[in-house]
């Protein structure tokens, strides 16, 4: 079992400030394991209800009778299956002196858990749990984490064949069981085709019209498919930065699959050699590296951008927090060089600093490339960004 200390501490801080914390992330990413680790360290009583377990559902046949007397930590796992509990949770969260703190585990984003934000406004804080990070898996395991992805069972499988088998089973279960449980009834084959096609657009700007033509559906339909994948943590969008009216800037978002292991399964990538020779290798590395950048910066969604001109200059990731602007360019190389595109981005965006994230060996440390530009091995991000 890999201990996820940063998430544990963040959840504890959240529960100190709010009566309810919603821990959101895809199925099988480790939410229940993390909740059990938290309960083991909780200074007081704790209670766990799995809302997909018939026995626990029977205990909650009268939710008010079952939950109202409880004190300490109360964990409600797979909360999206029982939306009728949210009004009761609002009442329990408003009691004087807050005798219980509620940890809600869910496999859908707040947009799909609409009842959470509506019923618990001002009482709940959200924490997103993604796959294992490089910090949690260890720098020595970087290439395995990139290939297998961050789902614990895929990463910790005894061999690559077992990892592929687990990932393929996850994809099938997600399409055939998980989405229908959320009330999303789409043909599994159709959504898998879209998901696979989206994998070929990984790290590229969104072109819904092209995907719609390929699938024989409308632009609105493919936008809905993307919303579903994003709302269930299978994909994410990176917004474009466009503020210079004198330049022809790209205004469509870039799309990424959230987990490189699932990306590789959808693209039929089987091992390291196959990955390194695949046309999407560089794009896969970009998504993997940007996931690590977002974790280390703890950037919020409204702070994350990419920038690109139709003439070709671009920046993979722009982090804007207050007056500070940091740029990140991802390169699948051990010896990155300063390019004209980097110089253009540095000047046009008035960057405070530009970091070139690269695939250097485990012992490598960051080194300067030019004034205001530093090369950073992926495993050494923590030494330059906190």
C-alpha positions in Angstrom: 0.0 0.0 0.0 1.3 3.4 -1.0 0.7 6.1 1.6 -0.6 9.3 0.1 0.5 11.8 2.7 -0.1 15.0 0.9 -3.8 14.1 0.3 -4.2 12.9 3.8 -3.0 16.2 5.2 -5.1 18.2 2.8 -8.3 16.3 3.8 -7.6 16.7 7.5 -7.2 20.5 7.0 -10.4 20.6 5.0 -12.4 18.7 7.7 -11.1 21.1 10.3 -12.7 24.0 8.4 -15.8 22.5 6.9 -18.4 19.9 8.3 -18.4 18.1 4.9 -15.6 17.2 2.6 -16.3 15.6 -0.8 -13.4 13.4 -2.0 -13.9 13.0 -5.7 -12.1 10.9 -8.3 -12.5 8.0 -10.7 -13.4 4.6 -9.4 -10.5 2.4 -8.3 -8.2 5.4 -7.8 -7.8 4.8 -4.0 -10.5 6.9 -2.4 -11.7 4.1 -0.1 -8.2 3.2 0.9 -7.4 6.8 1.7 -10.6 7.1 3.7 -9.6 4.0 5.8 -6.1 5.4 6.4 -7.7 8.7 7.5 -10.1 6.8 9.8 -7.3 4.9 11.4 -5.7 8.2 12.5 -8.9 10.0 13.4 -8.8 11.1 17.0 -12.3 9.7 17.9 -15.0 7.4 16.6 -15.4 6.7 12.9 -18.0 5.1 10.8 -18.0 3.8 7.2 -21.0 3.2 5.0 -20.5 1.7 1.5 -23.6 2.9 -0.4 -23.2 0.0 -2.9 -23.2 -2.6 -0.1 -26.7 -4.0 0.6 -26.0 -4.4 4.3 -25.0 -0.8 4.6 -28.0 0.3 2.6 -30.2 -1.6 5.0 -28.6 0.2 7.9 -29.5 3.5 6.2 -33.1 2.5 5.4 -34.0 5.3 7.8 -31.1 7.7 7.2 -32.0 10.3 9.8 -32.3 7.6 12.5 -29.0 6.0 11.5 -26.9 9.1 11.0 -28.1 11.7 13.5 -26.7 10.0 16.6 -23.2 9.4 15.1 -20.2 11.5 16.2 -16.7 11.7 14.9 -15.9 10.9 11.3 -18.7 9.5 9.1 -17.6 8.2 5.7 -20.3 7.8 2.9 -18.7 5.9 0.0 -20.1 6.3 -3.6 -22.4 9.1 -2.5 -23.6 9.7 -6.1 -25.7 6.6 -5.8 -27.8 8.0 -3.0 -28.5 11.7 -3.9 -31.5 11.8 -1.5 -29.1 11.9 1.4 -27.9 15.5 0.6 -30.8 17.4 2.2 -30.3 15.4 5.4 -26.6 16.1 5.3 -27.3 19.8 5.2 -29.4 19.6 8.3 -26.7 17.5 10.1 -23.9 19.8 9.0 -25.7 22.8 10.6 -26.0 21.4 14.1 -24.4 23.4 16.9 -20.8 22.4 17.7 -20.8 20.0 14.7 -20.7 16.6 16.5 -19.8 14.8 13.3 -17.7 15.4 10.2 -18.8 13.9 6.9 -16.4 12.6 4.3 -18.2 11.9 1.0 -16.6 9.7 -1.6 -17.8 10.1 -5.1 -16.9 9.1 -8.7 -18.4 12.1 -10.4 -17.4 15.7 -10.6 -19.5 18.5 -8.8 -21.3 19.2 -12.1 -22.7 15.7 -12.1 -23.2 15.8 -8.3 -25.4 18.8 -8.6 -27.2 18.1 -5.4 -23.9 18.4 -3.5 -23.3 22.0 -4.5 -27.0 23.0 -4.2 -27.8 21.3 -0.9 -24.4 21.8 0.9 -23.4 25.3 -0.4 -21.1 26.9 2.2 -20.8 23.6 4.1 -18.7 21.5 1.8 -15.2 21.6 0.4 -14.1 19.5 -2.6 -10.8 17.6 -2.9 -9.9 15.7 -6.1 -7.9 12.5 -5.9 -6.1 11.5 -9.1 -3.8 8.7 -9.8 -0.5 8.0 -8.1 2.0 10.8 -8.5 5.7 10.5 -9.2 6.3 11.7 -5.6 4.2 8.8 -4.3 5.5 6.1 -6.7 9.2 7.2 -6.5 11.4 8.8 -9.2 12.9 5.4 -10.1 9.5 4.2 -11.2 8.9 7.2 -13.6 8.8 5.2 -16.8 6.6 2.5 -15.3 4.2 5.1 -14.0 4.1 6.8 -17.4 3.4 3.5 -19.2 1.0 1.9 -16.7 -0.7 5.0 -15.5 -1.6 6.1 -11.9 -4.4 3.7 -11.0 -2.9 1.8 -8.0 -3.8 -1.7 -9.3 -2.5 -0.9 -12.8 0.8 0.5 -11.5 1.3 -2.2 -8.8 0.4 -5.2 -11.0 3.1 -7.9 -11.0 3.9 -7.4 -14.7 2.9 -5.3 -17.7 0.5 -8.0 -19.0 -1.4 -8.0 -15.7 -1.5 -4.2 -15.8 -3.0 -4.2 -19.3 -5.6 -6.8 -18.3 -6.7 -4.6 -15.3 -6.9 -1.5 -17.5 -8.9 -3.2 -20.2 -11.3 -4.5 -17.5 -11.6 -1.0 -16.0 -12.5 0.5 -19.4 -15.2 -2.1 -20.0 -16.7 -1.7 -16.5 -16.7 2.0 -16.7 -18.6 2.0 -20.0 -21.0 -0.9 -19.2 -21.7 -0.3 -15.5 -20.4 2.9 -14.0 -21.9 5.3 -16.5 -25.4 3.7 -16.4 -25.3 4.0 -12.6 -24.9 7.7 -13.0 -27.9 7.8 -15.2 -25.9 8.2 -18.4 -27.3 5.7 -20.9 -25.2 5.6 -24.0 -24.1 2.7 -26.2 -20.8 1.4 -24.7 -19.4 0.8 -28.2 -20.1 4.3 -29.3 -18.5 6.0 -26.3 -15.5 3.7 -26.5 -15.0 4.7 -30.2 -15.2 8.3 -29.1 -12.8 7.7 -26.2 -10.3 6.0 -28.5 -10.6 8.8 -31.1 -10.1 11.3 -28.3 -6.9 9.5 -27.5 -5.6 10.3 -30.9 -6.3 14.0 -30.2 -4.6 13.8 -26.8 -2.6 17.1 -26.2 -4.1 18.7 -29.3 -6.7 21.5 -29.7 -10.3 20.4 -29.6 -11.9 20.0 -33.0 -15.4 18.8 -32.3 -16.6 19.1 -35.9 -13.9 16.7 -37.1 -14.8 14.2 -34.4 -18.5 14.6 -35.1 -18.0 13.9 -38.8 -16.0 10.8 -38.1 -18.6 9.4 -35.7 -21.6 10.5 -37.8 -23.1 12.6 -35.1 -23.6 16.3 -34.4 -21.1 18.7 -32.8 -23.4 19.0 -29.8 -23.3 15.3 -29.3 -19.5 15.0 -29.3 -19.4 17.9 -26.9 -21.7 16.0 -24.6 -19.5 12.9 -24.8 -16.5 15.1 -23.8 -18.4 16.5 -20.9 -19.2 13.0 -19.7 -15.6 11.9 -19.8 -14.4 15.1 -18.1 -17.2 14.9 -15.5 -16.1 11.4 -14.5 -12.4 12.3 -14.5 -11.4 10.4 -17.6 -10.4 13.5 -19.6 -9.7 17.2 -19.0 -9.5 20.4 -20.9 -6.8 23.0 -20.8 -8.1 26.5 -21.7 -6.3 28.8 -24.1 -4.8 32.1 -22.9 -5.7 34.9 -25.3 -5.2 38.5 -24.3 -3.1 40.0 -27.2 -5.6 41.3 -29.7 -2.8 42.1 -32.1 -1.8 38.4 -32.5 -3.7 35.5 -34.1 -4.0 33.3 -31.0 -5.5 29.8 -30.7 -8.8 30.0 -28.9 -9.9 26.4 -28.7 -9.0 24.3 -25.6 -6.5 21.4 -25.7 -7.8 18.0 -24.6 -6.0 15.3 -22.6 -7.0 11.9 -21.3 -6.4 12.0 -17.5 -4.5 8.7 -17.2 -1.7 7.7 -19.5 -2.2 4.0 -18.7 -5.8 4.2 -20.1 -4.6 6.3 -23.0 -2.0 3.6 -23.9 -4.6 0.8 -23.6 -7.0 2.7 -25.9 -4.2 3.2 -28.4 -3.0 -0.4 -28.3 0.4 0.5 -26.8 1.6 -2.6 -25.0 5.1 -1.9 -23.6 7.9 0.7 -23.4 9.4 -0.1 -26.8 5.9 0.1 -28.4 5.4 3.4 -26.6 8.6 5.0 -27.7 8.0 4.2 -31.3 4.3 5.3 -31.3 3.3 8.6 -33.0 1.6 9.8 -29.8 4.6 9.2 -27.6 5.5 12.9 -27.3 1.9 13.8 -26.6 1.6 11.1 -24.0 4.7 12.4 -22.2 3.3 15.9 -22.3 0.1 14.9 -20.6 2.0 12.9 -18.0 4.4 15.7 -17.3 1.6 18.4 -17.1 -0.2 16.2 -14.6 2.9 16.4 -12.4 3.2 20.2 -12.9 -0.4 20.7 -11.8 0.1 18.6 -8.7 3.3 20.4 -7.6 1.9 23.9 -8.3 -1.5 22.9 -6.8 -2.9 25.1 -9.5 -6.6 25.7 -9.6 -8.5 25.3 -12.9 -8.9 29.0 -13.4 -5.1 29.4 -13.1 -4.2 26.9 -15.8 -3.8 27.7 -19.5 -1.8 27.0 -22.7 -0.8 29.6 -25.2 -0.4 29.2 -29.0 -0.3 31.4 -32.1 -1.5 30.2 -35.5 2.0 31.1 -36.7 3.4 28.2 -34.7 4.8 29.7 -31.4 3.3 28.0 -28.3 3.7 27.3 -24.6 2.4 24.0 -23.2 1.4 25.3 -19.8 0.9 28.8 -18.4 0.3 29.1 -14.6 -1.2 32.5 -13.7 -1.6 33.2 -10.0 -2.2 36.8 -9.1 0.6 38.9 -10.8 2.9 35.9 -11.2 3.2 34.1 -14.5 5.2 30.9 -14.8 5.6 29.0 -18.1 6.3 25.3 -18.6 7.4 23.7 -21.8 7.5 19.9 -21.9 10.2 18.1 -23.9 10.8 14.3 -24.2 14.6 14.6 -24.2 17.4 14.6 -21.7 19.1 17.6 -23.3 16.5 20.3 -24.0 17.5 23.4 -26.0 16.2 27.0 -26.0 14.0 27.4 -29.1 12.6 30.5 -30.9 9.1 29.5 -29.7 10.3 29.6 -26.1 11.7 33.1 -26.6 8.5 34.3 -28.3 6.4 33.0 -25.4 8.8 34.4 -22.8 8.5 37.9 -24.3 4.8 37.8 -25.4 3.5 36.5 -22.0 5.9 38.5 -19.8 6.9 35.3 -18.0 8.5 35.6 -14.6 10.3 32.3 -15.4 10.1 29.5 -18.0 10.8 25.9 -17.0 11.6 23.3 -19.6 10.4 20.0 -18.1 12.4 17.1 -19.5 13.1 13.3 -19.2 16.5 13.4 -17.5 18.1 10.6 -15.5 17.2 10.1 -11.9 20.2 11.9 -10.4 20.0 15.0 -12.6 19.2 18.4 -11.0 17.8 21.5 -12.7 20.2 23.6 -14.7 20.0 27.0 -16.4 19.5 27.2 -20.2 19.3 31.0 -20.6 18.3 34.1 -18.7 14.9 33.3 -17.2 14.8 29.7 -18.6 15.7 26.6 -16.6 15.7 22.9 -17.6 14.0 20.8 -14.9 14.0 17.0 -14.8 10.4 15.8 -14.2 11.4 14.1 -10.9 13.0 17.4 -9.7 9.9 19.6 -10.0 9.6 20.0 -6.3 13.0 21.7 -6.1 11.8 24.6 -8.2 8.0 24.7 -7.7 6.2 24.4 -4.4 
